[in-house]
Amino acid sequence: MYSIPLSRPSYLPYIDEVLQATEKVLRSGNIAQGEAVAELEQRIADYCGTKYGIAVSSGTAGLFLCLKAVGVGPGDEVITTPYTFIATVFAIQQAGAKPVLCDVDRRTYNINMSTFNRNTLKSIKAFMPVDILGLPYDTSNHNTALPIILDSCESLGNHPDRPFTAQVFGLYPNKLITTGEGGIICTDNKKIADYCRAYRNQGRCPGDTWLDSSQEGFNFRMTDLQAAIGIVQMKHIDEIIHKRKRVIQRYNDNEIYLSQRIDTDKYNPFLFVIECDNRDKVMQYLLSHGVECRAYFPAIHLMKCMSGYKAGMFPIAEEIASRTLALPFWSDIPESEIIEVCRVLKEAL
């Protein structure tokens, strides 16, 4: 146990409200997918400005469902980034497709399509950019007819005006809003929404009985207990974002700055990530002094679970992956702990 953890869930300052909300669900006897899930879906869809919200068991499940909904399957290829959480690639592979990686921009860490060799395209079926570390990827200049499935698992709370087919938010404990495990698909496309709703519920479509399924499906449902926790946080989302931006300012006041080029007046990051020389030594120094920190992210193509790649194929992603370090960051981190993190970090540097 570290004296200063890397993150804490956003519901903790509202724990009394959370306990009341979950008790209400428990006393109702309807603890699976019900009214609370529907309310959370509507709240997040309204917040994001989309017609439909579909709650699922995880962000990974949401990405998988969106790919299936736009027809991605065996033999297809999906463009994405080598600098992201491995779930992005796993979702593509589980849909039966092949991830086609494209290096990233050095300043933003987001995918850089100008580096992509379009002559290598064989059967590209979709484009899955990642809002890496919370910074939204700009799709406005993406000149393609491909479906755009946004991996927005780290960027709930941002409102960029950009085209997309569907986007997926993660609700894991380190995210802006958490339901423990969970995710939300947001889209204006009714066909995609209907497909995802049915698939997450064993393929049951409107009119099907409990033991009858009209299409292929699986159990990717969210429970009402989870949704109740999320609803409480959605009621306070503006306050949570404001607090997180104040934490960023406290780091800045201590001369520690985000390495990713992000306008924090316009967007809010998922983590407070810096770059440093001798990253692993700096990380070990912080850990040995009670400050939890973590390398973010490894280059996906160099992970054990990947094959057919080698070092040097995506040099920018590899460089960033060797230098990035996530520091403690959550909405209610005490200022005294920020000061201590900065003190230990400066010693290490």
Number of C-alpha atoms within 10 A of each C-alpha: 7 12 11 21 17 19 20 16 18 24 24 13 13 13 14 11 17 20 14 14 20 20 13 15 22 14 9 9 8 15 19 17 17 15 16 25 25 15 17 24 24 19 17 24 20 14 15 18 14 17 14 22 28 26 31 30 22 25 28 23 27 30 32 25 29 28 29 20 18 19 14 23 19 13 12 20 23 27 23 28 29 29 28 25 18 18 16 24 27 19 22 29 18 15 19 18 23 21 23 20 21 23 23 25 16 15 11 18 25 28 28 17 18 11 12 16 9 9 6 9 13 10 12 18 21 25 24 27 27 29 24 26 25 23 26 27 20 15 15 10 8 13 7 9 9 17 19 24 25 26 28 28 30 28 24 26 22 18 13 14 10 12 13 18 18 27 24 32 29 30 26 19 17 19 23 30 27 23 27 19 16 26 29 29 34 31 24 16 13 11 12 22 22 15 21 27 24 22 24 23 20 20 20 22 18 11 9 12 10 10 7 12 18 15 13 13 18 14 14 22 22 26 23 25 24 24 29 26 25 28 25 23 24 21 11 14 18 12 13 22 20 12 16 23 18 15 22 22 15 17 19 13 11 14 10 18 17 17 18 21 12 17 10 13 7 10 18 25 28 22 25 23 23 18 19 16 11 12 20 16 13 20 23 15 17 21 17 11 15 16 24 21 23 19 18 21 22 21 23 23 23 18 12 7 9 12 9 6 12 11 10 11 15 21 13 18 27 22 14 24 22 20 20 23 23 20 25 21 24 26 23 17 18 11 13 9 15 19 15 15 24 19 12 17 18 14 11 15 13
